[in-house]
Amino acid sequence: MKNIKHLAVSATLATLALGLTGCAGMSHQDKATAVGAGAGAVIGGALTGGSAAGVVGGAAVGGVVGNQAGKTN
C-alpha cells in the first residue's frame, strides 16, 4: 500500500510540474523554478518513502536550485 501512495504522490507532482512548464506567460527562470520544484518534490518523496516533509522539503530545495539555474545573467 505504501508503494501505491508513493507512486500516486510522485505522479501527481510530476504532472503538476509539467503542467506549470506549459504556461505561455512564464519566463525561462519561472519555468526552471517550477521544473526544479517538481523534480525536487518527486526526489524528496522517493528518498523519504513519500513523507510529506520529504516532498515539501524536496520541492523547496528543487525550486531554489531551479530558480538559480534559470538565471540568464
N, C-alpha and C positions, 0 to 999 in steps of 0.2 A: 504494500500500500504506500510505503514511503517513496518508492521509486516512481510511482504514478504521480504523486504530489509533486515531486521534484521535476518530473518531465513537464507537467502542466504549468508550473511556475516558469520554467525556462522557456517553454514555447510561447507563453503569453508575453513575457518580457522581450523576447526576440522579435515577435510580431509587432509589438509596440515600437520598438526601436526602428524597425524597418519602415513602419508607417510614418514615423516622425521624419525620417530622412526624405520622404517624398514631398514634403511641404514646399511649394514653389517659392514662398516668401522668405525662406530661411537662408541665412548667409552660410558660407562654407564653414565658418567656425561654429555656427549653431548646429549644423549637421554633424560635424565632428564631435561636438559635445553630446548630442543625442545618441550617436552610434557608440561612443565611449561609455555612456551611462548604461545603455542596453547590454553591451558586451560585459561590462563590469558586473552588472546585476546577475547575468547568467553565470559568469565565472564564480562570483561570490556565493551564489546559491549552490553551485556544484561543489565548491570546496567545503561548504558547511552543511551539506546534506539538506539544503532547502530551507534553512532557518531564515526568518525574516530579517534578523540583524545582518546576516551574511549577504542577503540580497540587497538591502538598503546600503550597507557599507560598500559593497562592490559597485553599486550604481554611483555612489558619491565619488569614490576614487576614480572610477572609469570616466565619469563626467569631467572631472578636473583634468585628467590626462588627455581626454579627447579635446577639451577646450584649448589646452596649451598646444597640442599637436596641430590644431586647426588654425592657429595664428598665421597670418601671411606677412609678417614684417620681415 
